[in-house]
Amino acid sequence: MHIWCFARVKVFIYFCSLNLTHYTMKLRLFLSVCTIAVLSMISFAANPINGLLERIDPGASKKFATEIKSDPSGLDYFEIDRKGNKVLVRGNNYVSVATGINWYLKHIANIHLSWNGMSAPLPAKLPLPESPVRKTTDKKLRYDFNYCTYSYSMPFWDWARWEKEIDWMALHGVNLPLAAIGQECVWRNMLTTLGYSKDEINEFVSGPGFLAWWAMNNLEGWGGPNPDSWYESQEILQKKILARMKEYGIRPVLPGYSGMVPSNADVKLGLNTIKPPLWNGFTRPSFLYPTDPKFNEMAELYYSEQRKLFGNADYFSMDPFHECGKIADFDYEAGGQSVMAAMKKANPKATWVIQAWSANPRPDMIAALNPGDLLVLDLFAECKPMWGIESPAKRENGFGEHRWLMCMLENFGGNVGLHGRMDEMLDNYRQIGEHPLGKYCMGTGLTMEGSENNPVMFELMSELPWMDSIPTKEEWLKSYVTARYGRFDQNIYDAWVILANGIYNAPMGNIQQGPHESIFCARPNLDNFQVSSWSKMKNYYDPTSTAEAARKMLAVADSFRGNNNFEYDLIDVVRQALADEGRRTYQHMIADYKCFDRAAFENSSNRFLDMITLQDRLLGTRPEFRVGSWIEKARNAGQTPEEKDLYEWNARVQITTWGPRECADKGKLRDYAHKEWNGILKDFYYPRWDAFLQTLRDNFDGKPLETIDYYAMEEPWTLSHNPYGAEAEGDCIDTAREVFAKVFGK
């Protein structure tokens, strides 16, 4: 922008120096053209909405007119209107305008952008709104991300993927995301200043696949050591992310300092530290007492190094004693005040963002804090709200007078599976306007452990702040189906109503952590139900209902060939139907074994194994459901063969054993982040089930049941480098129809 302004001045001076009167008219004309061109380019460069529209569809910025205009109400708003033959979108800031554009695309143009489809061909002539549309919200803060998202979904994202994510955030109204990339760079610089060597730093900082739990004080070192190039690339990436967020006016939440230090800091630095108990078998970092005189020195150094790398922020995320239980004889009130004071010294205008999870925020820790200085993320508020309404996690007085956000956690471990709490989420949101403690709610948040799944729930949650009234899920689905697939189809709508009244409607009291897990991914035994140790799964829907929904979608599939959103959803729904049928088949198989009916057992066990193979084939038709996509991103993040192998190992371990033997078995971390994906189904999950079923077959012949060392079977896969492709194979609709027919019949 500055270069073009400077060029215009030079051209002006040059022509003036000619002092030729007969060029006056030409000079004026020339300068006018230059001015218009330059101002146009400056306007284009300064307006991030133009770049967003061009990334959606080249040339799209010429089809829209946008305006930034404050509103006397002080509310966030957007308006959709017409200006000549262009669609006019007006808002009080760029995020509001982007939200308005997305609203227009979905509800007027019937174009739905999603994580795996952030571009779409727009009509040559956009449909103009029949009448102006205006939406407002008093929910001024709309948060995004969980620390876990950075490891379960994002550890190997490059700038191209992050650029799409930031666009997605703007389009969905997000203006307050956690920005955790590169925090290990801050710590590397900080620890170097404190006298730690490169090797000592690498013993503390975890590898890419596990940085989230290092940042939350749960473990240290696992997955490393990181090469120098990792730190360099993440620093560059974070600076690009923050720069783009700044263009949009999105305010990042940077990780703050609440006392974490390496576990050897007592010896290395002579600090008086708390050594917390192991976390699922992992040694945790130590905590420096916030009331310790050295705490302020450490905090000041941390914020100084962070500011040097990434600038300042007005929001900092800190969760002292995360999943740590009660610390005996600790003054939580004084500790909270020390953490707050250190943050305020770094930026007097800053807000402390804290997750409401488990025992946090400790009531004693936040009791004496200024309500305007703290923002609480009610992390699992669609299921276990803490803010004051009836819930398994209810706090009678909520968070006192502190501000809070209603968040949707939705997914744990990045697991694959249809899941949602539509009625409960709508009802919990409705109660905000009815409950006395609702006045402290400043907005909403998306706090999933893993993203890129269940887009329907994220669309619903993102639209809630902008709704004039809270609809029923059936009412809302009519607009969702039309936008998602480009036109309304009764069969598809009926399928979604089935899902919305079943698997997407976990009732109050059901506190399961994320999707109804696929039994194909479980470590086999005679009483399998949940896959991961903490899923808290309960049956709450008819397992045959997902097959009914799949059948309805398959009936109209040919008319939606090439529709990216439909084909993705079709595979996901058929996948869920097979997983549900697999669970039913498992129960029959175990019953056959216990009845000592060998012929029936052979039939049911063979059917079960065949279903795993069919599921693997089905999922191979979409890149989103291929383990090769995950591994390819990991390897692409490395610059040398050694780096590529390290990152691939991180990727493989995280979705299988999660940790070494003690942590996987005794710590029960194995399969927490399991993925029902092509490739891993046939090469990792199938062999476990085949080995288990063989022990049952042998038992029919009088052999005692063998205890299988599953970790010994699993670890070799984590160490392997056999290639998995990321490209889809086969026609997804034809394959879905064929697989469905083999399992359920025509």
QUILIN-V912988 format. One record per backbone hydrogen bond with DSSP energy under -1.0 kcal/mol. CO is the residue of the C=O (numbers start at 0). NH is the residue of the N-H. E is the energy in kcal/mol with one decimal. If there is no record, write none. Layout:
# QUILIN-V912988
co=CO nh=NH e=E
co=CO nh=NH e=E
This chain:
# QUILIN-V912988
co=0 nh=4 e=-1.8
co=1 nh=5 e=-2.3
co=2 nh=6 e=-2.3
co=3 nh=7 e=-2.0
co=4 nh=8 e=-1.9
co=5 nh=9 e=-2.1
co=6 nh=10 e=-2.2
co=7 nh=11 e=-2.2
co=8 nh=12 e=-2.5
co=9 nh=13 e=-2.3
co=10 nh=14 e=-2.2
co=11 nh=15 e=-2.3
co=12 nh=16 e=-2.0
co=19 nh=22 e=-1.6
co=20 nh=23 e=-2.0
co=22 nh=26 e=-3.4
co=23 nh=27 e=-2.6
co=24 nh=28 e=-2.4
co=25 nh=29 e=-2.9
co=26 nh=30 e=-3.0
co=27 nh=31 e=-2.3
co=28 nh=32 e=-2.4
co=29 nh=33 e=-2.7
co=30 nh=34 e=-2.9
co=31 nh=35 e=-2.6
co=32 nh=36 e=-2.6
co=33 nh=37 e=-3.2
co=34 nh=38 e=-3.0
co=35 nh=39 e=-2.2
co=36 nh=40 e=-2.3
co=37 nh=41 e=-2.9
co=38 nh=42 e=-2.8
co=39 nh=43 e=-2.3
co=40 nh=44 e=-2.7
co=41 nh=45 e=-2.7
co=42 nh=46 e=-1.3
co=46 nh=49 e=-1.2
co=47 nh=51 e=-2.2
co=48 nh=52 e=-2.7
co=49 nh=53 e=-2.3
co=50 nh=54 e=-1.9
co=51 nh=55 e=-1.6
co=52 nh=56 e=-2.4
co=55 nh=119 e=-2.1
co=56 nh=59 e=-2.7
co=58 nh=61 e=-1.2
co=59 nh=62 e=-1.8
co=62 nh=86 e=-1.9
co=64 nh=88 e=-2.8
co=66 nh=90 e=-2.1
co=70 nh=73 e=-2.0
co=75 nh=136 e=-2.2
co=76 nh=91 e=-1.2
co=77 nh=134 e=-2.5
co=78 nh=89 e=-2.5
co=79 nh=132 e=-2.5
co=80 nh=87 e=-2.5
co=82 nh=85 e=-1.7
co=85 nh=82 e=-2.6
co=86 nh=64 e=-2.9
co=87 nh=80 e=-3.2
co=88 nh=66 e=-1.8
co=89 nh=78 e=-2.8
co=90 nh=68 e=-2.7
co=92 nh=96 e=-2.2
co=93 nh=97 e=-2.8
co=94 nh=98 e=-2.5
co=95 nh=99 e=-2.2
co=96 nh=100 e=-2.4
co=97 nh=101 e=-2.3
co=98 nh=102 e=-2.3
co=99 nh=103 e=-2.5
co=100 nh=104 e=-2.9
co=101 nh=105 e=-2.5
co=102 nh=106 e=-2.8
co=103 nh=107 e=-2.1
co=103 nh=108 e=-2.3
co=104 nh=110 e=-3.7
co=113 nh=116 e=-2.2
co=116 nh=113 e=-1.6
co=132 nh=79 e=-2.9
co=134 nh=77 e=-2.2
co=136 nh=75 e=-1.5
co=137 nh=139 e=-1.5
co=140 nh=443 e=-1.3
co=141 nh=174 e=-1.9
co=141 nh=175 e=-1.7
co=142 nh=445 e=-1.5
co=143 nh=177 e=-2.4
co=146 nh=149 e=-1.1
co=147 nh=150 e=-1.6
co=147 nh=151 e=-3.3
co=148 nh=152 e=-1.8
co=148 nh=153 e=-1.8
co=153 nh=156 e=-1.9
co=157 nh=161 e=-2.3
co=158 nh=162 e=-3.0
co=159 nh=163 e=-1.3
co=160 nh=164 e=-1.9
co=161 nh=165 e=-2.6
co=162 nh=166 e=-1.8
co=163 nh=167 e=-2.6
co=164 nh=168 e=-2.6
co=165 nh=169 e=-2.3
co=166 nh=170 e=-2.7
co=167 nh=171 e=-1.4
co=168 nh=173 e=-2.5
co=169 nh=172 e=-1.6
co=174 nh=250 e=-2.4
co=175 nh=143 e=-1.1
co=176 nh=252 e=-2.6
co=179 nh=182 e=-1.6
co=181 nh=184 e=-1.1
co=181 nh=185 e=-1.1
co=182 nh=186 e=-1.9
co=183 nh=187 e=-2.2
co=184 nh=188 e=-2.1
co=185 nh=189 e=-2.4
co=186 nh=190 e=-3.1
co=187 nh=191 e=-2.1
co=188 nh=192 e=-2.0
co=189 nh=193 e=-1.4
co=190 nh=195 e=-2.7
co=191 nh=194 e=-1.4
co=196 nh=200 e=-2.3
co=197 nh=201 e=-2.3
co=198 nh=202 e=-1.4
co=200 nh=204 e=-2.8
co=203 nh=220 e=-1.7
co=206 nh=209 e=-2.0
co=209 nh=213 e=-1.4
co=210 nh=214 e=-2.7
co=211 nh=215 e=-1.3
co=212 nh=217 e=-3.4
co=213 nh=216 e=-1.7
co=220 nh=223 e=-2.1
co=221 nh=206 e=-2.3
co=226 nh=229 e=-1.1
co=226 nh=230 e=-1.0
co=227 nh=231 e=-2.1
co=228 nh=232 e=-2.6
co=229 nh=233 e=-2.4
co=230 nh=234 e=-2.1
co=231 nh=235 e=-1.9
co=232 nh=236 e=-2.5
co=233 nh=237 e=-2.6
co=234 nh=238 e=-1.9
co=235 nh=239 e=-1.8
co=236 nh=240 e=-2.5
co=237 nh=241 e=-2.9
co=238 nh=242 e=-1.9
co=239 nh=243 e=-2.3
co=240 nh=244 e=-2.5
co=241 nh=245 e=-2.3
co=242 nh=246 e=-1.8
co=243 nh=247 e=-1.8
co=244 nh=248 e=-1.2
co=244 nh=249 e=-2.6
co=252 nh=178 e=-3.0
co=253 nh=316 e=-2.3
co=258 nh=287 e=-3.0
co=260 nh=285 e=-1.7
co=261 nh=264 e=-2.3
co=263 nh=267 e=-3.3
co=264 nh=268 e=-1.7
co=264 nh=270 e=-1.6
co=271 nh=288 e=-1.0
co=273 nh=286 e=-2.4
co=278 nh=281 e=-2.2
co=281 nh=278 e=-2.7
co=285 nh=260 e=-2.3
co=286 nh=273 e=-3.2
co=288 nh=291 e=-2.2
co=291 nh=294 e=-1.8
co=293 nh=297 e=-2.3
co=294 nh=298 e=-2.9
co=295 nh=299 e=-2.5
co=296 nh=300 e=-2.1
co=297 nh=301 e=-2.6
co=298 nh=302 e=-2.7
co=299 nh=303 e=-2.0
co=300 nh=304 e=-2.5
co=301 nh=305 e=-2.4
co=302 nh=306 e=-2.4
co=303 nh=307 e=-2.0
co=304 nh=308 e=-1.6
co=305 nh=309 e=-3.3
co=306 nh=310 e=-1.7
co=313 nh=350 e=-2.1
co=314 nh=253 e=-2.1
co=315 nh=352 e=-3.4
co=316 nh=255 e=-2.7
co=320 nh=323 e=-1.4
co=326 nh=329 e=-1.3
co=329 nh=331 e=-1.3
co=330 nh=334 e=-2.2
co=331 nh=335 e=-2.8
co=332 nh=336 e=-1.9
co=333 nh=337 e=-2.0
co=334 nh=338 e=-2.3
co=335 nh=339 e=-2.3
co=336 nh=340 e=-2.5
co=337 nh=341 e=-2.2
co=338 nh=342 e=-1.9
co=339 nh=343 e=-2.7
co=340 nh=344 e=-1.8
co=341 nh=345 e=-1.4
co=342 nh=346 e=-2.1
co=346 nh=349 e=-2.3
co=350 nh=315 e=-2.6
co=351 nh=374 e=-2.9
co=352 nh=317 e=-2.2
co=353 nh=376 e=-2.9
co=354 nh=356 e=-1.2
co=356 nh=359 e=-2.2
co=361 nh=365 e=-1.5
co=362 nh=366 e=-1.2
co=365 nh=368 e=-1.2
co=369 nh=372 e=-2.5
co=372 nh=351 e=-2.9
co=374 nh=353 e=-2.3
co=375 nh=404 e=-2.3
co=376 nh=355 e=-3.4
co=376 nh=378 e=-1.8
co=377 nh=380 e=-1.3
co=377 nh=406 e=-1.6
co=379 nh=382 e=-1.8
co=379 nh=383 e=-3.5
co=385 nh=394 e=-1.1
co=390 nh=393 e=-1.5
co=394 nh=397 e=-2.3
co=396 nh=399 e=-2.4
co=398 nh=401 e=-1.7
co=402 nh=375 e=-2.6
co=403 nh=441 e=-2.7
co=404 nh=377 e=-2.2
co=405 nh=444 e=-1.8
co=407 nh=446 e=-2.1
co=408 nh=410 e=-3.6
co=410 nh=448 e=-2.8
co=411 nh=414 e=-1.6
co=419 nh=505 e=-2.4
co=420 nh=424 e=-3.1
co=421 nh=425 e=-2.4
co=422 nh=426 e=-2.5
co=423 nh=427 e=-2.8
co=424 nh=428 e=-2.3
co=425 nh=429 e=-2.1
co=426 nh=430 e=-1.9
co=430 nh=433 e=-1.1
co=430 nh=434 e=-2.0
co=434 nh=437 e=-1.7
co=436 nh=439 e=-1.5
co=437 nh=440 e=-1.9
co=439 nh=403 e=-2.0
co=441 nh=140 e=-2.2
co=442 nh=405 e=-2.3
co=443 nh=142 e=-2.8
co=444 nh=407 e=-2.2
co=445 nh=144 e=-2.3
co=453 nh=456 e=-1.3
co=453 nh=457 e=-1.1
co=454 nh=458 e=-2.2
co=455 nh=459 e=-2.0
co=456 nh=460 e=-2.4
co=457 nh=461 e=-2.0
co=458 nh=462 e=-1.7
co=459 nh=463 e=-1.4
co=462 nh=465 e=-1.5
co=463 nh=466 e=-1.6
co=471 nh=475 e=-2.3
co=472 nh=476 e=-2.2
co=475 nh=479 e=-1.9
co=476 nh=480 e=-3.0
co=477 nh=481 e=-1.6
co=478 nh=482 e=-2.3
co=479 nh=483 e=-3.3
co=480 nh=484 e=-2.0
co=488 nh=492 e=-2.6
co=489 nh=493 e=-2.8
co=490 nh=494 e=-2.2
co=491 nh=495 e=-2.4
co=492 nh=496 e=-2.3
co=493 nh=497 e=-2.0
co=494 nh=498 e=-2.1
co=495 nh=499 e=-3.1
co=496 nh=500 e=-1.7
co=498 nh=501 e=-1.2
co=498 nh=503 e=-2.8
co=501 nh=504 e=-1.9
co=503 nh=421 e=-2.3
co=506 nh=509 e=-2.0
co=511 nh=513 e=-1.4
co=517 nh=520 e=-1.8
co=518 nh=521 e=-1.7
co=531 nh=534 e=-1.1
co=534 nh=512 e=-3.0
co=541 nh=544 e=-2.1
co=543 nh=547 e=-1.6
co=544 nh=548 e=-2.2
co=545 nh=549 e=-2.3
co=546 nh=550 e=-2.4
co=547 nh=551 e=-1.7
co=548 nh=552 e=-1.9
co=549 nh=553 e=-2.7
co=550 nh=554 e=-1.5
co=556 nh=559 e=-1.9
co=557 nh=560 e=-1.1
co=559 nh=562 e=-2.1
co=562 nh=566 e=-2.7
co=563 nh=567 e=-2.2
co=564 nh=568 e=-2.3
co=565 nh=569 e=-3.1
co=566 nh=570 e=-2.0
co=567 nh=571 e=-2.1
co=568 nh=572 e=-2.8
co=569 nh=573 e=-2.8
co=570 nh=574 e=-2.5
co=571 nh=575 e=-2.0
co=572 nh=576 e=-2.3
co=573 nh=577 e=-2.4
co=574 nh=578 e=-2.4
co=575 nh=579 e=-2.7
co=576 nh=580 e=-2.3
co=577 nh=581 e=-2.5
co=578 nh=582 e=-1.7
co=579 nh=583 e=-1.6
co=580 nh=584 e=-2.6
co=581 nh=585 e=-2.2
co=582 nh=586 e=-1.7
co=583 nh=587 e=-1.8
co=584 nh=588 e=-2.6
co=585 nh=589 e=-2.6
co=586 nh=590 e=-2.1
co=587 nh=591 e=-2.6
co=588 nh=592 e=-2.0
co=589 nh=593 e=-2.7
co=590 nh=594 e=-1.9
co=591 nh=596 e=-2.6
co=592 nh=595 e=-1.4
co=595 nh=597 e=-1.1
co=596 nh=600 e=-2.5
co=597 nh=601 e=-2.6
co=598 nh=602 e=-1.9
co=599 nh=603 e=-2.6
co=600 nh=604 e=-2.9
co=601 nh=605 e=-2.1
co=602 nh=606 e=-2.1
co=603 nh=607 e=-2.2
co=604 nh=608 e=-2.3
co=605 nh=609 e=-2.4
co=606 nh=610 e=-2.0
co=607 nh=611 e=-1.4
co=608 nh=612 e=-1.7
co=609 nh=613 e=-2.5
co=610 nh=614 e=-2.6
co=611 nh=615 e=-2.2
co=612 nh=616 e=-2.0
co=613 nh=617 e=-2.7
co=614 nh=618 e=-2.5
co=615 nh=619 e=-1.1
co=617 nh=620 e=-1.6
co=618 nh=621 e=-1.3
co=619 nh=728 e=-2.5
co=621 nh=624 e=-1.4
co=622 nh=625 e=-1.5
co=624 nh=677 e=-3.4
co=625 nh=628 e=-1.3
co=626 nh=630 e=-2.5
co=627 nh=631 e=-2.4
co=628 nh=632 e=-1.8
co=629 nh=633 e=-1.7
co=630 nh=634 e=-2.7
co=631 nh=635 e=-2.4
co=634 nh=637 e=-1.4
co=639 nh=643 e=-2.7
co=640 nh=644 e=-2.2
co=641 nh=645 e=-2.1
co=642 nh=646 e=-2.5
co=643 nh=647 e=-2.2
co=644 nh=648 e=-2.4
co=645 nh=649 e=-2.2
co=646 nh=650 e=-2.3
co=647 nh=651 e=-2.7
co=648 nh=652 e=-2.8
co=649 nh=653 e=-2.2
co=650 nh=654 e=-1.1
co=652 nh=655 e=-1.6
co=652 nh=657 e=-3.1
co=655 nh=670 e=-3.6
co=656 nh=658 e=-2.6
co=659 nh=663 e=-2.9
co=660 nh=664 e=-3.2
co=661 nh=666 e=-2.3
co=662 nh=668 e=-2.0
co=663 nh=669 e=-1.3
co=668 nh=671 e=-2.0
co=670 nh=673 e=-1.5
co=674 nh=676 e=-1.7
co=676 nh=680 e=-1.6
co=677 nh=626 e=-2.4
co=678 nh=682 e=-1.8
co=679 nh=683 e=-1.9
co=679 nh=684 e=-2.1
co=680 nh=685 e=-2.5
co=684 nh=688 e=-2.0
co=685 nh=689 e=-2.9
co=686 nh=690 e=-2.4
co=687 nh=691 e=-2.1
co=688 nh=692 e=-2.8
co=689 nh=693 e=-1.7
co=690 nh=694 e=-1.5
co=691 nh=695 e=-1.4
co=692 nh=696 e=-2.2
co=693 nh=697 e=-2.7
co=694 nh=698 e=-1.5
co=695 nh=699 e=-1.3
co=697 nh=702 e=-2.0
co=698 nh=701 e=-1.7
co=707 nh=709 e=-1.4
co=709 nh=713 e=-2.2
co=710 nh=714 e=-2.8
co=713 nh=717 e=-1.2
co=714 nh=718 e=-1.3
co=730 nh=734 e=-2.5
co=731 nh=735 e=-2.4
co=732 nh=736 e=-2.4
co=733 nh=737 e=-2.3
co=734 nh=738 e=-3.0
co=735 nh=739 e=-2.4
co=736 nh=740 e=-2.1
co=737 nh=741 e=-1.9
co=738 nh=742 e=-1.6
co=739 nh=743 e=-3.3
co=740 nh=744 e=-1.8
